[in-house]
Amino acid sequence: MRQSFRQALREGRAVLGTWLQINNATAAEVLANTGFEWIAIDMEHTDIDVTSLTSLLRGMHGRGVAPVARVASNDTLEIRRALDAGAAGVLVPFVSTPEQARRAVSAARYPPAGVRGFSFSRANDWGVSFDSEARRANDDVAVIVMIESREGADSIEAIVGVEGVDAVFIGPYDLSGSFGIPGQIQAPVVQEACRRVVQAARDAGKPAGVLLARPTPETVTRAVRDGYTLLSLGLDTVFLDQGARAAREIALSAIGEARQP
């Protein structure tokens, strides 16, 4: 049986993924074929809703990658619908208290462990595998809480102590904004908050994650040395931009050389 994404998180090794923003099943297929273990599907800052999420998940299906829905909010119905559509886990934004963490976990777990509703859905092959999916889901569905505020960093020890929280994921830009210095992610106070989150996660035996929008050997090395093991490397929109610009530069250089006598 193939290892679940949640099981991979528990191993303590680097788990490499990437980020999807483009609301197109072809983009999802291409990204799913690149060898990453997981892909975050951003439903918070894009036009991706539950209908288009389902299309993206179909594009990724059978390609060996775990689709993780970054839901728009810590809302029970949003989490339920993303999981019913077939997501392997959820990234829950702006979790700042242990109570909010418990709410996210509860939404992702079937009773008696939580409040997720039973239904015929894509996740259980529209009822064909209803019983096995109901037994499997509470063990395999991953809940990752995003720490994006000063309050979340201050409460991190209690948050990672919540049963059912599988990992934490830092949003450094929002975190900097909560300190009143938006965008200054290298500021000492922001870096100290990040260190506290990573250390608390490590002490709890849970991974800490971060998005490296434009990864380089240096930034990946630094992230690993800082204790991050759940890594999201780049975004589809950035890959498209970088690839197109690189192709144009190659062509311009080649044309220049070809015109030389």
C-alpha positions in Angstrom: 0.0 0.0 0.0 1.3 3.4 -0.9 2.5 5.5 2.0 0.1 8.4 2.9 1.3 12.0 3.0 0.5 12.1 6.7 2.8 9.1 7.3 5.6 10.8 5.3 5.3 13.9 7.6 5.9 11.6 10.6 9.3 10.3 9.3 11.2 13.5 10.1 12.8 13.7 6.7 12.6 16.4 4.1 9.3 16.3 2.3 9.4 18.2 -0.9 6.5 19.9 -2.5 5.4 22.9 -4.5 2.6 25.4 -4.8 -0.2 25.6 -7.4 -2.1 28.9 -8.1 -3.2 28.4 -11.8 -6.8 27.2 -12.0 -6.3 24.8 -14.8 -6.3 21.0 -14.8 -3.5 20.9 -17.4 -1.2 22.9 -15.2 -2.1 20.5 -12.4 -1.2 17.5 -14.5 2.1 18.9 -15.6 3.1 19.9 -12.0 2.0 16.5 -10.7 4.3 14.8 -13.1 7.5 16.5 -11.9 8.3 14.2 -8.9 7.2 16.3 -6.0 5.6 14.4 -3.1 2.9 17.0 -2.4 1.3 20.0 -4.0 -0.4 22.8 -2.1 -3.5 24.0 -4.0 -4.0 27.6 -3.1 -7.7 28.3 -2.5 -7.1 31.4 -0.4 -5.4 33.8 -2.8 -6.7 32.6 -6.1 -10.0 32.0 -8.0 -9.9 28.3 -7.1 -13.2 27.2 -5.5 -14.4 23.7 -4.6 -15.6 23.0 -8.2 -12.3 23.9 -9.8 -10.5 22.1 -6.9 -12.2 18.9 -8.0 -11.0 19.4 -11.6 -7.5 20.0 -10.4 -7.5 16.9 -8.2 -8.7 14.8 -11.2 -5.7 16.1 -13.2 -3.4 15.0 -10.4 -5.0 11.7 -9.8 -2.7 8.6 -10.2 0.5 10.6 -10.6 2.0 9.8 -7.2 1.6 13.2 -5.6 -0.4 14.2 -2.5 -2.7 17.1 -3.2 -3.1 19.4 -0.1 -5.8 22.1 -0.2 -4.8 25.4 1.3 -8.4 26.3 2.2 -9.5 29.9 2.3 -10.3 30.0 6.0 -10.6 27.8 9.1 -14.1 27.0 8.3 -15.7 23.5 9.0 -17.6 23.4 5.7 -14.6 24.5 3.6 -12.4 21.8 5.2 -15.1 19.2 4.8 -15.7 20.0 1.1 -12.0 20.0 0.2 -11.5 16.6 1.8 -14.7 15.2 0.2 -13.3 16.3 -3.1 -10.3 14.1 -2.5 -7.6 16.3 -1.0 -5.0 14.3 1.0 -4.8 17.0 3.6 -5.5 20.7 4.4 -3.4 23.7 5.0 -5.4 25.9 7.4 -4.5 29.6 7.3 -4.2 32.0 10.3 -4.3 29.5 13.1 -3.4 31.7 16.2 -4.7 29.7 19.2 -4.9 26.1 20.3 -8.7 26.5 20.1 -8.5 27.3 16.4 -6.2 24.4 15.9 -8.7 22.1 17.5 -11.4 23.4 15.3 -9.4 22.6 12.2 -8.6 19.1 13.4 -12.2 18.5 14.3 -13.4 19.5 10.9 -11.1 17.0 9.2 -12.0 14.0 11.4 -15.0 11.8 11.3 -16.9 11.2 14.6 -16.2 10.4 17.3 -12.8 12.2 16.7 -14.4 15.2 15.0 -17.4 16.6 13.2 -16.7 15.8 9.6 -19.9 14.7 8.0 -20.4 11.4 6.3 -21.5 11.4 2.7 -21.1 9.8 -0.7 -18.3 11.9 -2.3 -15.4 11.7 -4.7 -13.1 10.8 -1.7 -15.0 7.5 -1.3 -15.7 6.8 -5.0 -19.3 8.1 -4.5 -20.1 5.5 -1.9 -18.4 2.4 -3.5 -15.5 2.5 -0.9 -17.6 4.3 1.8 -16.7 1.9 4.6 -13.0 1.7 3.9 -12.6 5.4 3.3 -14.4 6.2 6.6 -11.9 3.9 8.4 -8.9 5.2 6.6 -9.5 8.9 6.5 -8.9 9.7 10.2 -5.6 8.0 10.0 -4.4 9.4 6.7 -5.8 12.9 6.3 -3.1 15.5 7.2 -3.9 18.7 9.1 -1.3 21.4 8.7 -1.8 24.7 10.5 -0.4 27.9 9.2 1.3 30.3 11.7 0.9 33.8 10.2 0.5 36.0 13.2 2.4 37.2 16.2 -0.4 35.7 18.4 0.2 32.3 16.6 3.9 32.5 17.3 3.3 33.4 20.9 0.9 30.4 21.3 2.9 27.9 19.3 3.8 25.5 22.1 0.1 25.1 22.9 -0.8 24.8 19.2 1.7 22.1 18.3 0.4 20.3 21.4 -3.0 19.8 20.0 -3.7 16.2 19.1 -4.2 15.9 15.4 -2.1 18.8 14.3 0.4 17.1 12.0 2.7 20.0 11.0 3.0 23.8 11.1 3.7 26.0 8.2 5.0 29.5 8.6 3.7 32.4 6.5 6.6 34.9 6.9 5.0 37.8 5.1 1.8 37.8 7.0 3.8 37.2 10.2 5.9 40.3 9.4 2.7 42.3 8.9 1.4 41.3 12.3 4.6 42.8 13.9 3.8 46.1 12.1 6.7 45.7 9.6 5.1 44.2 6.5 7.5 42.6 4.1 10.5 42.8 6.4 10.7 39.0 6.8 14.5 39.2 7.7 13.8 41.6 10.6 15.2 40.1 13.9 11.8 40.0 15.6 10.3 38.1 12.7 13.2 35.7 12.4 13.1 35.1 16.2 9.4 34.3 15.9 10.2 31.8 13.1 12.9 30.2 15.2 10.5 29.8 18.1 7.9 28.1 15.8 10.4 25.7 14.4 11.8 24.8 17.8 8.4 24.2 19.3 7.5 22.0 16.3 10.7 20.1 16.7 10.2 19.6 20.5 6.7 18.2 19.7 8.1 15.9 17.0 6.2 17.6 14.2 7.5 19.1 11.0 7.8 22.8 10.3 7.3 24.0 6.8 7.9 27.1 4.7 7.4 28.3 1.1 10.5 29.2 -0.9 9.0 31.1 -3.7 12.2 31.3 -5.7 14.4 28.5 -4.3 18.1 28.5 -4.7 20.7 26.1 -3.4 21.5 28.7 -0.7 17.9 29.3 0.5 17.2 25.5 0.5 20.4 24.8 2.5 19.5 27.6 5.0 15.9 26.4 5.4 17.1 22.8 6.2 19.7 24.1 8.6 17.1 26.2 10.3 15.0 23.1 10.9 12.4 23.1 8.2 11.6 19.7 6.8 8.3 20.4 5.0 9.4 22.4 2.0 7.3 24.0 -0.8 9.7 24.9 -3.6 8.4 27.6 -6.0 5.0 28.2 -7.5 3.5 27.3 -10.9 3.1 31.0 -11.7 6.8 31.7 -10.9 7.9 28.7 -12.9 5.9 29.9 -15.9 7.4 33.4 -15.6 10.9 32.2 -15.1 10.7 29.7 -17.9 9.3 32.2 -20.4 11.9 34.8 -19.6 14.7 32.3 -19.7 13.6 31.1 -23.2 13.5 34.6 -24.5 16.9 35.5 -23.2 18.3 32.3 -24.7 16.8 33.2 -28.1 18.0 36.8 -27.9 21.6 35.7 -27.1 21.5 33.1 -29.9 20.2 35.6 -32.4 22.9 38.0 -31.5 25.6 35.4 -32.0 24.1 34.2 -35.3 24.2 37.8 -36.7 27.9 38.2 -35.9 30.1 38.0 -38.9 
